[in-house]
Amino acid sequence: MIEIKDASNFIVNYEHYAKKVYRIPLTYFDGRQVNILMCKCGYRWIALPYMSIGIMETQGEPVKNPPFTLFESEEGNLCATANVRWEIRDTKAYSNFLYSDKVNYTIHLRDLTIPLIDSYPPNVRHKIRKAYNNGLIVKQGGESLVNHFYKVYSSRMFEIGICPASKYYIRKRIQNGDYFLFVIYKDNKPVGAASLQHTVMHFMENEFFATDTEYNCLYTSYLLHYAMMQFAQSKDSDYSLGRSTYDSSVHHYKQHFKAETHKLYWSFSHRTKNIRNNKFLYSLWRLLPYRLVLLLAPFVSRRIY
């Protein structure tokens, strides 16, 4: 988990666009005590919805009357003091009920002692330079880029059968001041779009990423990641390329950047099914007209954690 001494500022920012956050006390087997930040999502408690990995507060004030507490068993599993269903996202497992088909990738920009472009393998450097030579232009901003960002992002999600986040969600994130949009243009046409969230101090993560496949031959995706890494480095932050499915085409693509790979574990208090394995739902979503998808996105996406 990402560790924060005092999570008060994070909680205020997170609640602005997501859900109410509760500090849930956790006692490790060795006696160490921390607070895990969790949200109540229907009948589940999740740490944390919409994020790839949870947040742990290490020096917060003792929590008065928490809805429940967690403690670690000798075997390393977590147990709750109440009959609740919980879900924890981390780079380690907390129960025997889990799925671990996702991986995340981090580039430690703060440790670089050479120019960023020189830190890449030769083939990546070549593609980034080719992208510039192909006439691609990157713009970074906020509200002024929302419509162009959303056009590329929602179109690509529609193509692959995934419900996009709503435009309202994107705007709420931007209002926090810790969320940035990047759009790539070819002859004034938006052909690539991505978002970068400043999760905690010294750490930024790519949340949404999409390109117009017609222009992928121009190396749009490489330039997008490079622009976001430059921005993160200017803010004295490391950079996460975001999560993807292990052994997928996206996984193999991200390996080109020689990032540090972290296996993600989504641990549960109970036996559950991975909704992403439900091919039937994906096939149904693909049958919907694009305009209908945009109308449904605000209602569906906020229930996908």
Backbone hydrogen bonds in HBPLUS format (Angstrom, degrees):
<---DONOR---> <-ACCEPTOR-->    atom                        ^
c    i                          cat <-CA-CA->   ^        H-A-AA   ^      H-
h    n   atom  resd res      DA  || num        DHA   H-A  angle D-A-AA Bond
n    s   type  num  typ     dist DA aas  dist angle  dist       angle   num
A0002-ILE N   A0054-GLY O   3.11 MM  52  6.40 166.7  2.13 157.6 153.3     1
A0056-MET N   A0002-ILE O   2.82 MM  54  6.02 165.9  1.84 162.6 162.8     2
A0004-ILE N   A0056-MET O   2.78 MM  52  6.08 159.8  1.82 167.0 170.2     3
A0058-THR N   A0004-ILE O   2.79 MM  54  6.05 154.4  1.86 143.8 152.6     4
A0059-GLN N   A0005-LYS O   2.99 MM  54  4.79 148.4  2.10 128.2 131.8     5
A0011-ILE N   A0007-ALA O   2.90 MM   4  6.08 163.0  1.93 162.3 166.8     6
A0012-VAL N   A0008-SER O   3.15 MM   4  6.45 160.2  2.19 150.7 155.0     7
A0013-ASN N   A0009-ASN O   3.12 MM   4  6.38 166.3  2.14 153.8 156.7     8
A0014-TYR N   A0010-PHE O   2.83 MM   4  6.00 164.2  1.86 157.4 162.4     9
A0015-GLU N   A0011-ILE O   2.92 MM   4  5.99 165.9  1.94 153.6 156.9    10
A0016-HIS N   A0013-ASN O   3.22 MM   3  5.31 139.5  2.40  97.0 108.3    11
A0017-TYR N   A0014-TYR O   3.23 MM   3  5.90 144.3  2.36 114.3 121.1    12
A0018-ALA N   A0014-TYR O   2.93 MM   4  5.86 142.6  2.07 153.3 165.1    13
A0022-TYR N   A0038-MET O   2.79 MM  16  5.34 165.8  1.81 161.3 166.3    14
A0038-MET N   A0022-TYR O   2.96 MM  16  5.34 164.9  1.98 153.4 158.4    15
A0024-ILE N   A0036-ILE O   2.86 MM  12  5.12 170.0  1.87 148.3 151.4    16
A0036-ILE N   A0024-ILE O   2.84 MM  12  5.12 170.7  1.85 144.4 143.5    17
A0070-LEU N   A0025-PRO O   2.82 MM  45  6.14 167.2  1.84 161.7 165.9    18
A0026-LEU N   A0034-VAL O   2.80 MM   8  5.35 163.9  1.83 154.6 152.5    19
A0034-VAL N   A0026-LEU O   2.96 MM   8  5.35 161.5  1.99 154.1 160.2    20
A0027-THR N   A0070-LEU O   2.96 MM  43  6.40 151.9  2.04 138.4 145.0    21
A0072-GLU N   A0027-THR O   2.88 MM  45  6.29 153.7  1.95 162.3 162.7    22
A0028-TYR N   A0032-ARG O   2.78 MM   4  5.21 164.1  1.81 163.8 165.0    23
A0031-GLY N   A0028-TYR O   2.92 MM   3  5.30 162.1  1.95 116.0 120.2    24
A0035-ASN N   A0057-GLU O   2.95 MM  22  5.01 162.7  1.98 148.9 153.8    25
A0057-GLU N   A0035-ASN O   2.74 MM  22  5.01 165.1  1.76 158.4 160.8    26
A0037-LEU N   A0055-ILE O   3.18 MM  18  5.81 174.3  2.18 162.6 162.9    27
A0039-CYS N   A0046-ILE O   2.85 MM   7  5.35 153.1  1.92 143.9 151.2    28
A0046-ILE N   A0039-CYS O   2.84 MM   7  5.35 159.4  1.89 154.7 157.8    29
A0041-CYS N   A0044-ARG O   2.70 MM   3  5.19 160.0  1.74 154.1 160.3    30
A0044-ARG N   A0041-CYS O   3.10 MM   3  5.19 166.8  2.12 119.8 121.8    31
A0045-TRP N   A0085-ARG O   2.82 MM  40  6.19 142.8  1.96 144.7 157.1    32
A0087-GLU N   A0045-TRP O   2.75 MM  42  6.15 137.3  1.93 162.4 169.6    33
A0047-ALA N   A0087-GLU O   2.91 MM  40  6.28 149.0  2.00 157.5 167.7    34
A0089-ARG N   A0047-ALA O   3.14 MM  42  6.21 155.8  2.20 167.3 163.9    35
A0051-MET N   A0048-LEU O   3.28 MM   3  5.71 160.5  2.32 129.4 133.5    36
A0050-TYR N   A0305-TYR O   3.28 MM 255  4.98 170.0  2.29 120.9 123.6    37
A0054-GLY N   A0089-ARG O   2.81 MM  35  5.38 156.7  1.86 149.5 145.1    38
A0081-THR N   A0069-THR O   3.01 MM  12  5.57 148.5  2.12 153.1 157.8    39
A0071-PHE N   A0079-CYS O   2.93 MM   8  5.45 150.6  2.01 151.1 160.0    40
A0079-CYS N   A0071-PHE O   2.87 MM   8  5.45 153.8  1.94 153.3 162.0    41
A0073-SER N   A0077-ASN O   2.77 MM   4  5.39 168.5  1.78 164.8 168.9    42
A0076-GLY N   A0073-SER O   2.96 MM   3  5.25 158.5  2.01 109.1 116.2    43
A0078-LEU N   A0094-TYR O   2.83 MM  16  5.63 146.9  1.94 166.7 159.6    44
A0084-VAL N   A0082-ALA O   2.86 MM   2  5.64 127.9  2.13 110.9  94.8    45
A0269-SER N   A0086-TRP O   3.08 MM 183  5.42 143.5  2.22 152.0 149.9    46
A0088-ILE N   A0267-SER O   2.91 MM 179  5.23 155.8  1.97 143.4 151.5    47
A0267-SER N   A0088-ILE O   2.87 MM 179  5.23 151.2  1.95 163.2 157.1    48
A0090-ASP N   A0265-TYR O   3.07 MM 175  5.51 164.3  2.09 153.3 158.3    49
A0265-TYR N   A0090-ASP O   2.75 MM 175  5.51 176.2  1.75 174.3 173.5    50
A0268-PHE N   A0097-PHE O   2.74 MM 171  5.31 152.9  1.81 170.3 169.8    51
A0099-TYR N   A0266-TRP O   3.28 MM 167  5.60 144.9  2.41 131.7 140.8    52
A0266-TRP N   A0099-TYR O   3.09 MM 167  5.60 169.2  2.10 159.9 163.3    53
A0246-TYR N   A0101-ASP O   2.76 MM 145  5.60 169.2  1.77 152.6 155.6    54
A0264-LEU N   A0102-LYS O   2.95 MM 162  5.48 169.6  1.96 147.6 146.2    55
A0103-VAL N   A0244-SER O   2.92 MM 141  5.68 156.9  1.97 161.1 168.0    56
A0244-SER N   A0103-VAL O   2.99 MM 141  5.68 146.4  2.10 152.8 163.4    57
A0104-ASN N   A0262-HIS O   2.77 MM 158  5.06 160.0  1.80 148.0 154.9    58
A0262-HIS N   A0104-ASN O   2.77 MM 158  5.06 163.0  1.80 147.6 149.6    59
A0241-LEU N   A0105-TYR O   2.93 MM 136  5.47 146.8  2.04 142.1 152.7    60
A0106-THR N   A0260-GLU O   2.84 MM 154  5.08 158.8  1.89 143.4 149.7    61
A0260-GLU N   A0106-THR O   2.80 MM 154  5.08 159.9  1.84 155.1 149.2    62
A0107-ILE N   A0239-TYR O   2.74 MM 132  5.27 163.7  1.76 159.9 165.8    63
A0109-LEU N   A0107-ILE O   2.95 MM   2  5.74 125.3  2.26 110.7  94.7    64
A0239-TYR N   A0107-ILE O   3.06 MM 132  5.27 172.7  2.06 153.6 155.7    65
A0111-ASP N   A0108-HIS O   3.16 MM   3  5.68 156.0  2.22 110.7 117.8    66
A0112-LEU N   A0109-LEU O   3.16 MM   3  5.38 162.5  2.20 108.2 113.7    67
A0118-ASP N   A0115-PRO O   2.98 MM   3  5.41 130.8  2.23 108.9 122.0    68
A0119-SER N   A0116-LEU O   2.92 MM   3  5.27 155.7  1.98 111.9 120.0    69
A0124-VAL N   A0121-PRO O   3.06 MM   3  5.52 128.3  2.34 112.3 124.9    70
A0125-ARG N   A0121-PRO O   3.13 MM   4  6.44 164.1  2.16 159.4 164.3    71
A0126-HIS N   A0122-PRO O   2.96 MM   4  6.13 158.5  2.01 149.6 155.4    72
A0127-LYS N   A0123-ASN O   3.18 MM   4  6.35 153.6  2.25 137.1 143.2    73
A0128-ILE N   A0124-VAL O   3.03 MM   4  6.27 156.6  2.08 153.7 159.6    74
A0129-ARG N   A0125-ARG O   3.10 MM   4  6.31 164.4  2.12 151.3 155.2    75
A0130-LYS N   A0126-HIS O   2.93 MM   4  6.12 150.7  2.02 144.2 153.2    76
A0131-ALA N   A0127-LYS O   2.93 MM   4  6.10 147.7  2.03 140.1 148.3    77
A0132-TYR N   A0128-ILE O   3.24 MM   4  6.64 155.2  2.30 147.1 151.9    78
A0133-ASN N   A0129-ARG O   2.99 MM   4  6.27 160.2  2.03 146.2 152.2    79
A0134-ASN N   A0130-LYS O   2.77 MM   4  5.98 131.5  2.00 144.3 157.8    80
A0136-LEU N   A0131-ALA O   3.36 MM   5  5.96 161.8  2.40 161.4 158.5    81
A0135-GLY N   A0132-TYR O   3.05 MM   3  5.47 159.0  2.09 114.2 117.6    82
A0137-ILE N   A0185-TYR O   3.00 MM  48  5.18 157.5  2.05 144.6 151.5    83
A0185-TYR N   A0137-ILE O   2.79 MM  48  5.18 159.3  1.83 149.5 156.5    84
A0139-LYS N   A0183-VAL O   2.87 MM  44  5.37 158.5  1.92 154.8 162.1    85
A0183-VAL N   A0139-LYS O   2.93 MM  44  5.37 161.4  1.96 154.3 160.5    86
A0141-GLY N   A0181-LEU O   2.96 MM  40  5.39 159.0  2.00 147.3 153.2    87
A0181-LEU N   A0141-GLY O   2.91 MM  40  5.39 171.0  1.92 163.0 160.1    88
A0145-LEU N   A0142-GLY O   2.95 MM   3  5.67 157.8  2.00 123.0 129.7    89
A0146-VAL N   A0143-GLU O   3.19 MM   3  5.24 163.1  2.22 107.8 113.0    90
A0149-PHE N   A0145-LEU O   2.82 MM   4  5.87 166.0  1.84 164.6 169.5    91
A0150-TYR N   A0146-VAL O   2.81 MM   4  5.92 167.4  1.82 155.7 159.2    92
A0151-LYS N   A0147-ASN O   3.02 MM   4  6.13 148.1  2.12 142.9 151.0    93
A0152-VAL N   A0148-HIS O   3.38 MM   4  6.63 165.8  2.40 150.6 151.7    94
A0153-TYR N   A0149-PHE O   2.96 MM   4  6.10 174.7  1.96 160.5 161.8    95
A0154-SER N   A0150-TYR O   2.84 MM   4  5.59 162.9  1.87 141.3 146.9    96
A0155-SER N   A0151-LYS O   3.26 MM   4  6.04 151.9  2.35 131.6 139.5    97
A0156-ARG N   A0152-VAL O   3.10 MM   4  6.25 159.7  2.14 149.1 154.1    98
A0157-MET N   A0153-TYR O   3.04 MM   4  6.28 162.0  2.07 152.9 158.0    99
A0158-PHE N   A0154-SER O   2.97 MM   4  6.09 152.1  2.05 143.0 150.5   100
A0159-GLU N   A0155-SER O   3.09 MM   4  6.36 149.5  2.18 141.8 149.7   101
A0160-ILE N   A0156-ARG O   3.20 MM   4  6.55 148.5  2.30 148.4 155.4   102
A0161-GLY N   A0157-MET O   2.97 MM   4  6.02 109.0  2.49 137.9 154.7   103
A0162-ILE N   A0157-MET O   2.90 MM   5  5.03 167.6  1.92 147.7 147.6   104
A0161-GLY N   A0158-PHE O   3.28 MM   3  5.08 155.6  2.35  96.8 104.0   105
A0170-ILE N   A0166-SER O   3.24 MM   4  6.63 157.9  2.29 146.0 151.0   106
A0171-ARG N   A0167-LYS O   3.00 MM   4  6.28 160.2  2.04 149.6 154.5   107
A0172-LYS N   A0168-TYR O   2.96 MM   4  6.21 155.0  2.02 149.7 156.7   108
A0173-ARG N   A0169-TYR O   3.01 MM   4  6.27 155.1  2.07 150.6 157.0   109
A0174-ILE N   A0170-ILE O   3.08 MM   4  6.38 156.5  2.13 148.7 154.8   110
A0175-GLN N   A0171-ARG O   3.12 MM   4  6.36 149.7  2.22 146.3 153.6   111
A0176-ASN N   A0173-ARG O   3.12 MM   3  5.54 146.9  2.24 107.5 116.6   112
A0177-GLY N   A0174-ILE O   3.00 MM   3  5.60 153.9  2.07 115.7 123.2   113
A0198-HIS N   A0178-ASP O   2.83 MM  20  5.13 172.3  1.83 159.0 158.2   114
A0180-PHE N   A0196-LEU O   2.89 MM  16  5.14 161.3  1.93 146.8 153.2   115
A0196-LEU N   A0180-PHE O   2.81 MM  16  5.14 155.2  1.87 151.4 158.7   116
A0182-PHE N   A0194-ALA O   2.85 MM  12  5.22 155.1  1.91 160.8 158.6   117
A0194-ALA N   A0182-PHE O   2.91 MM  12  5.22 148.2  2.01 151.2 155.5   118
A0184-ILE N   A0192-GLY O   2.84 MM   8  4.81 162.6  1.87 131.2 135.7   119
A0191-VAL N   A0184-ILE O   2.77 MM   7  5.74 166.4  1.78 156.7 161.4   120
A0186-LYS N   A0189-LYS O   2.87 MM   3  5.20 154.9  1.94 143.1 148.6   121
A0189-LYS N   A0186-LYS O   3.06 MM   3  5.20 159.9  2.11 107.8 114.0   122
A0212-ASP N   A0191-VAL O   2.76 MM  21  4.96 167.2  1.78 145.4 142.7   123
A0193-ALA N   A0210-ALA O   2.82 MM  17  5.37 164.0  1.84 164.2 162.8   124
A0210-ALA N   A0193-ALA O   2.83 MM  17  5.37 154.2  1.89 168.8 169.3   125
A0195-SER N   A0208-PHE O   2.90 MM  13  5.23 147.7  2.00 145.4 145.7   126
A0207-GLU N   A0195-SER O   3.08 MM  12  5.67 149.0  2.18 132.0 141.3   127
A0197-GLN N   A0205-GLU O   2.90 MM   8  5.37 173.2  1.91 153.2 152.0   128
A0205-GLU N   A0197-GLN O   2.90 MM   8  5.37 158.3  1.95 150.8 156.0   129
A0203-PHE N   A0200-VAL O   3.08 MM   3  5.50 142.9  2.23 144.5 137.7   130
A0238-ASP N   A0202-HIS O   3.01 MM  36  5.86 172.6  2.01 119.3 117.6   131
A0204-MET N   A0238-ASP O   3.00 MM  34  6.15 155.7  2.06 144.5 151.7   132
A0240-SER N   A0204-MET O   2.83 MM  36  6.24 145.4  1.95 149.4 160.0   133
A0206-ASN N   A0240-SER O   2.95 MM  34  6.08 164.6  1.97 153.4 156.8   134
A0215-TYR N   A0212-ASP O   2.87 MM   3  5.73 159.2  1.92 128.0 133.7   135
A0216-ASN N   A0213-THR O   3.27 MM   3  5.04 170.0  2.28 101.8 104.6   136
A0218-LEU N   A0215-TYR O   2.99 MM   3  5.62 164.1  2.02 118.1 123.3   137
A0219-TYR N   A0216-ASN O   2.98 MM   3  5.36 162.9  2.01 118.2 120.1   138
A0223-LEU N   A0219-TYR O   3.36 MM   4  6.68 159.9  2.40 149.8 154.7   139
A0224-LEU N   A0220-THR O   3.00 MM   4  6.26 151.7  2.08 151.7 160.4   140
A0225-HIS N   A0221-SER O   3.14 MM   4  6.39 169.1  2.15 153.1 153.8   141
A0226-TYR N   A0222-TYR O   3.04 MM   4  6.18 158.4  2.09 144.2 151.0   142
A0227-ALA N   A0223-LEU O   2.92 MM   4  6.06 157.6  1.97 147.5 152.7   143
A0228-MET N   A0224-LEU O   3.08 MM   4  6.38 158.3  2.13 151.0 156.6   144
A0229-MET N   A0225-HIS O   2.89 MM   4  6.10 154.5  1.95 150.4 157.8   145
A0230-GLN N   A0226-TYR O   2.93 MM   4  6.16 157.3  1.98 149.1 155.1   146
A0231-PHE N   A0227-ALA O   3.07 MM   4  6.30 156.2  2.13 142.3 148.6   147
A0232-ALA N   A0228-MET O   2.87 MM   4  6.11 164.3  1.89 150.3 154.5   148
A0233-GLN N   A0229-MET O   2.87 MM   4  5.99 162.8  1.90 151.3 156.1   149
A0234-SER N   A0230-GLN O   3.02 MM   4  6.24 148.1  2.12 142.4 150.8   150
A0235-LYS N   A0232-ALA O   3.01 MM   3  5.12 139.7  2.17  99.7 111.7   151
A0237-SER N   A0232-ALA O   2.97 MM   5  5.12 150.7  2.06 139.7 143.8   152
A0236-ASP N   A0233-GLN O   3.05 MM   3  4.99 158.0  2.10 109.4 110.2   153
A0248-SER N   A0245-THR O   3.18 MM   3  5.59 148.0  2.29 137.9 133.6   154
A0252-HIS N   A0248-SER O   3.11 MM   4  6.45 159.9  2.15 150.5 154.4   155
A0253-TYR N   A0249-SER O   2.95 MM   4  6.16 148.5  2.05 141.9 151.2   156
A0254-LYS N   A0250-VAL O   2.96 MM   4  6.19 163.4  1.98 154.4 157.2   157
A0255-GLN N   A0251-HIS O   3.21 MM   4  6.43 136.7  2.40 140.1 151.3   158
A0256-HIS N   A0253-TYR O   3.05 MM   3  5.67 158.6  2.10 115.1 121.5   159
A0257-PHE N   A0254-LYS O   3.14 MM   3  5.84 158.9  2.19 117.4 122.0   160
A0258-LYS N   A0255-GLN O   3.06 MM   3  5.40 165.7  2.08 114.4 118.2   161
A0277-ASN N   A0274-ASN O   2.95 MM   3  5.69 164.7  1.97 122.0 127.2   162
A0278-ASN N   A0275-ILE O   3.05 MM   3  5.42 164.3  2.08 112.9 117.1   163
A0279-LYS N   A0277-ASN O   3.04 MM   2  5.81 118.5  2.43 112.0  95.5   164
A0283-SER N   A0279-LYS O   2.96 MM   4  6.21 156.6  2.01 150.1 156.5   165
A0284-LEU N   A0280-PHE O   3.01 MM   4  6.28 150.0  2.10 146.5 154.4   166
A0285-TRP N   A0281-LEU O   3.02 MM   4  6.25 159.3  2.06 148.4 153.6   167
A0286-ARG N   A0282-TYR O   3.12 MM   4  6.37 151.1  2.21 146.9 153.9   168
A0287-LEU N   A0284-LEU O   3.05 MM   3  5.35 144.2  2.18 104.9 115.3   169
A0288-LEU N   A0285-TRP O   3.17 MM   3  5.57 158.6  2.22 110.8 117.1   170
A0292-LEU N   A0289-PRO O   3.09 MM   3  5.32 120.7  2.45 101.9 116.5   171
A0293-VAL N   A0289-PRO O   3.01 MM   4  6.34 151.9  2.09 152.2 161.0   172
A0294-LEU N   A0290-TYR O   3.11 MM   4  6.48 153.1  2.18 150.7 156.8   173
A0295-LEU N   A0291-ARG O   3.20 MM   4  6.49 144.7  2.33 137.9 147.0   174
A0295-LEU N   A0292-LEU O   3.12 MM   3  5.04 120.2  2.49  92.5 107.5   175
A0296-LEU N   A0292-LEU O   2.93 MM   4  6.19 150.6  2.01 150.6 158.7   176
A0297-ALA N   A0293-VAL O   2.89 MM   4  5.89 139.9  2.05 147.5 157.6   177
A0299-PHE N   A0296-LEU O   2.97 MM   3  5.57 132.2  2.20 119.2 131.5   178
A0300-VAL N   A0296-LEU O   3.00 MM   4  6.11 156.0  2.06 157.5 164.3   179
A0301-SER N   A0297-ALA O   2.87 MM   4  5.50 159.0  1.91 147.7 154.7   180
A0303-ARG N   A0300-VAL O   3.03 MM   3  5.59 159.6  2.07 116.9 123.5   181
A0304-ILE N   A0301-SER O   3.08 MM   3  5.16 165.8  2.10 108.6 112.4   182
